[in-house]
């Protein structure tokens, strides 16, 4: 390669690196942050927590097991959900 070839490749390589960094900052970083927060939520679920599922069902946790939870959605009516189905805690 000649000296002129390197001079034209360097700015293009810098541009590609900057684009990759912007993609990471705008797309991947927020996604991983949300995933981490959801894992923390799932790990901290306790009996008595009022929650909302990803399907929009509101209820109170009555039993927590390793992979799933029981949610009381009405007096005497309990449903079993995978722990990952919890969207958020109710305030």
N, C-alpha and C positions, 0 to 999 in steps of 0.2 A: 504494500500500500504506500501511496505517496503521502507526503505531509498534508496536502490539501484535503485528502479524503478524511483524515482524522478531524480536521477543523469543521467539516460539515456534519460529522456524526455526533460530536460532543453536544451541541445545542439540542439536537433531537433527543438524545439520551436523557439530558436534563429535563426536557419537556415531558417525556414519558414518566420519569421518576416523580415529577411534580403532580402529574395527573393521577398516578397510583396513590400518592399521599392524600390527595384531595378525595379520591374515592373512598379510601379507608376512613378519613375523618368524617365524611358526610354520610356514608352508608353503613359501613361495618361497625364503627365505634358505637353509635347509638343502639344498634341491634344487639350487640353483645352486652351492653349496659342493661337493656330491658330484660334479656335472658337471665342475667345475674340477679336482678331484682326479683324476678319471678321464682327462681330457684330458692332465694332466701325466704320468700313468702311461703312457698310450699313446705320448706323445712321448719317453719315456725308456727304452723297451724296447731291449734289446741282446742280441746273440747270447750264449748261455750262461745267460740268465735262466731260472729255473724258475718257471712260471706255471700258473694255473688259468683255464680259459676259462669263459664264461657257461654252457656246457653241462656243466660239471663235469669236463672232460678235463684231466688233469695232464700236463705235458710240459716239455721244454727247448727254448728257441728256438734254431734252427740257422741261420736266415737272416731278416734284416729287410729288407723293401722299403718303398716309399713307402706303399702301401695295405694290404699284407698281410704275413704272417709264416709261416714254416715251423716246425712244432713236431714234435720227435721224441718220440713217445709210447711207443715200445718200440724196442729195438735194431733198426735198419734200417727202421723204419716211421715215415715222416714225413707229416704232414698240413699242408695250407695253410689258414690262417684269415685273415679280415679282422682288422686290428689292433684294431678296436673290440670284437672278441669276447673280448678278455682281461679277465677280472674282477679278478684281483689277482696279485701276485707271491707265490710260496711263500716262507715264511721258512726 
